[in-house]
Amino acid sequence: MEEYFQVRPSESEIMKQEFEKRIAKLEEEKMYLSLDVEVQKMEVEKERKEKRKIEEDRDDLKEHYKRAQVSLRRARVGGSSEQLQKEVDEEKARAGY
């Protein structure tokens, strides 16, 4: 007969338990989303650092190229005036193109 007198939770108690389960699940999802956001922030920062490095390398290459061009021009100054005129004309044609 004791089997018939088992205590059954009330409807409000059942709803409370379901609500608590949902809250726990939402908190878990929030934790995972927070971790995901942190990972994405780290990836963005890594990409920014790589971009800065690439830009610095590009700027260094540009500066090196400019210095090499100046050195080349100085080295060619000893050439004939016809050769220099030809090079000037070629540069003008390139610039016009």
PABATOR-970752 format. One record per atom (N, C-alpha, C): residue in three letters; x negated, y, z negated. Coordinates in pm, whole numbers, padded with zeros to 5 digits, always signed. Layout:
ALAXYZ...
END
This chain:
MET-00080-00119+00000MET+00000+00000+00000MET-00085+00127+00000GLU-00203+00116-00053GLU-00292+00231-00053GLU-00326+00275+00088GLU-00322+00184+00179GLU-00352+00216+00317GLU-00256+00321+00371TYR-00138+00320+00323TYR-00036+00414+00372TYR-00051+00553+00310PHE-00124+00560+00200PHE-00138+00688+00131PHE-00272+00757+00161GLN-00330+00727+00273GLN-00456+00792+00308GLN-00431+00940+00331VAL-00529+01018+00291VAL-00516+01163+00307VAL-00552+01199+00450ARG-00459+01265+00514ARG-00482+01312+00651ARG-00501+01463+00646PRO-00598+01511+00721PRO-00620+01656+00719PRO-00502+01729+00781SER-00476+01845+00728SER-00365+01924+00780SER-00402+01979+00918GLU-00302+02029+00985GLU-00322+02084+01119GLU-00419+02203+01115SER-00407+02285+01014SER-00497+02400+01002SER-00640+02355+00973GLU-00654+02248+00896GLU-00789+02194+00868GLU-00852+02140+00997ILE-00773+02074+01078ILE-00823+02022+01207ILE-00866+02138+01296MET-00784+02244+01301MET-00817+02360+01384MET-00945+02428+01333LYS-00958+02434+01201LYS-01077+02495+01141LYS-01203+02417+01181GLN-01195+02285+01176GLN-01309+02201+01212GLN-01345+02220+01360GLU-01245+02225+01446GLU-01270+02246+01589GLU-01333+02383+01613PHE-01283+02482+01541PHE-01338+02617+01553PHE-01484+02619+01511GLU-01516+02554+01401GLU-01655+02548+01353GLU-01745+02476+01454LYS-01693+02372+01517LYS-01771+02301+01619LYS-01799+02393+01738ARG-01697+02469+01778ARG-01715+02562+01890ARG-01818+02669+01856ILE-01811+02720+01735ILE-01909+02821+01691ILE-02049+02764+01694ALA-02065+02643+01644ALA-02197+02580+01644ALA-02247+02561+01787LYS-02158+02522+01877LYS-02196+02503+02016LYS-02236+02636+02080LEU-02159+02742+02051LEU-02192+02874+02105LEU-02325+02925+02051GLU-02353+02900+01926GLU-02482+02942+01868GLU-02597+02867+01935GLU-02577+02741+01963GLU-02679+02662+02032GLU-02703+02717+02173GLU-02594+02748+02244GLU-02607+02805+02378GLU-02679+02940+02372LYS-02646+03018+02270LYS-02711+03150+02253LYS-02862+03131+02234MET-02900+03032+02156MET-03042+03006+02132MET-03112+02969+02264TYR-03049+02881+02342TYR-03109+02842+02470TYR-03118+02960+02565LEU-03016+03044+02567LEU-03018+03161+02654LEU-03128+03259+02611SER-03146+03274+02481SER-03253+03361+02431SER-03389+03310+02474LEU-03407+03179+02466LEU-03533+03120+02510LEU-03553+03142+02659ASP-03446+03126+02735ASP-03453+03145+02880ASP-03491+03289+02913VAL-03434+03383+02841VAL-03465+03525+02863VAL-03613+03550+02833GLU-03663+03494+02726GLU-03803+03512+02690GLU-03896+03456+02798VAL-03862+03340+02850VAL-03943+03279+02956VAL-03942+03369+03079GLN-03826+03422+03114GLN-03816+03509+03231GLN-03895+03638+03209LYS-03893+03692+03088LYS-03971+03812+03058LYS-04120+03786+03076MET-04164+03669+03029MET-04306+03635+03043MET-04343+03620+03190GLU-04255+03559+03269GLU-04282+03542+03411GLU-04288+03677+03482VAL-04199+03768+03447VAL-04200+03902+03507VAL-04329+03974+03472GLU-04370+03966+03347GLU-04494+04031+03305GLU-04614+03972+03379LYS-04615+03841+03396LYS-04722+03775+03470LYS-04726+03825+03614GLU-04608+03836+03678GLU-04601+03886+03815GLU-04650+04030+03824ARG-04615+04112+03726ARG-04661+04252+03725ARG-04813+04259+03715LYS-04870+04176+03628LYS-05016+04175+03615LYS-05083+04132+03745GLU-05027+04030+03809GLU-05082+03984+03936GLU-05071+04093+04042LYS-04959+04163+04044LYS-04939+04271+04140LYS-05041+04383+04117ARG-05061+04420+03990ARG-05161+04524+03959ARG-05299+04481+04005LYS-05333+04356+03981LYS-05465+04304+04021LYS-05480+04310+04173ILE-05377+04269+04244ILE-05381+04272+04391ILE-05396+04415+04441GLU-05322+04508+04380GLU-05331+04647+04421GLU-05470+04704+04394GLU-05527+04669+04279GLU-05663+04713+04247GLU-05763+04657+04348ASP-05750+04529+04380ASP-05838+04467+04479ASP-05824+04534+04615ARG-05699+04564+04654ARG-05674+04632+04781ARG-05740+04770+04783ASP-05724+04843+04672ASP-05784+04977+04664ASP-05936+04968+04670ASP-05993+04868+04604ASP-06139+04848+04611ASP-06183+04818+04753LEU-06108+04735+04822LEU-06141+04702+04961LEU-06132+04824+05050LYS-06029+04907+05029LYS-06016+05030+05108LYS-06137+05121+05086GLU-06176+05136+04960GLU-06290+05221+04928GLU-06418+05165+04990HIS-06436+05035+04981HIS-06553+04971+05041HIS-06553+04990+05193TYR-06436+04977+05254TYR-06424+04995+05398TYR-06460+05138+05437LYS-06411+05235+05362LYS-06444+05375+05392LYS-06593+05400+05381ARG-06655+05348+05278ARG-06800+05365+05262ARG-06875+05298+05377ALA-06828+05181+05417ALA-06894+05110+05527ALA-06880+05191+05656GLN-06764+05252+05679GLN-06743+05334+05799GLN-06836+05454+05798VAL-06851+05518+05683VAL-06940+05634+05673VAL-07083+05591+05700SER-07123+05479+05643SER-07260+05429+05665SER-07281+05397+05812LEU-07182+05337+05874LEU-07193+05303+06015LEU-07206+05428+06101ARG-07128+05528+06070ARG-07135+05654+06147ARG-07271+05718+06131ARG-07323+05716+06009ARG-07456+05775+05986ARG-07562+05697+06062ALA-07546+05568+06068ALA-07644+05485+06139ALA-07637+05509+06289ARG-07521+05543+06341ARG-07505+05565+06484ARG-07542+05705+06529VAL-07566+05793+06437VAL-07598+05931+06473VAL-07720+05935+06563GLY-07809+05843+06548GLY-07930+05840+06629GLY-07904+05800+06774GLY-07782+05760+06809GLY-07751+05716+06945GLY-07743+05832+07043SER-07727+05799+07167SER-07720+05902+07271SER-07588+05978+07261SER-07586+06097+07315SER-07464+06178+07309SER-07355+06116+07396GLU-07395+06048+07504GLU-07295+05981+07587GLU-07224+05870+07509GLN-07304+05794+07436GLN-07247+05685+07355GLN-07153+05741+07249LEU-07196+05849+07182LEU-07111+05910+07081LEU-06983+05964+07143GLN-06994+06026+07261GLN-06875+06079+07327GLN-06779+05966+07363LYS-06835+05854+07408LYS-06753+05739+07442LYS-06678+05687+07319GLU-06748+05680+07205GLU-06684+05633+07082GLU-06575+05730+07037VAL-06600+05859+07053VAL-06499+05959+07016VAL-06376+05942+07104ASP-06397+05924+07235ASP-06285+05904+07327ASP-06206+05779+07292GLU-06274+05670+07255GLU-06207+05546+07216GLU-06122+05566+07091GLU-06178+05640+06996GLU-06104+05668+06872GLU-05981+05754+06901LYS-05996+05851+06989LYS-05883+05935+07026LYS-05774+05851+07092ALA-05817+05757+07179ALA-05720+05671+07246ALA-05647+05582+07146ARG-05720+05531+07049ARG-05657+05449+06944ARG-05558+05531+06863ALA-05600+05654+06830ALA-05513+05740+06750ALA-05387+05775+06829GLY-05403+05795+06958GLY-05288+05826+07043GLY-05197+05709+07062TYR-05252+05590+07055TYR-05174+05468+07072TYR-05088+05448+06953
END
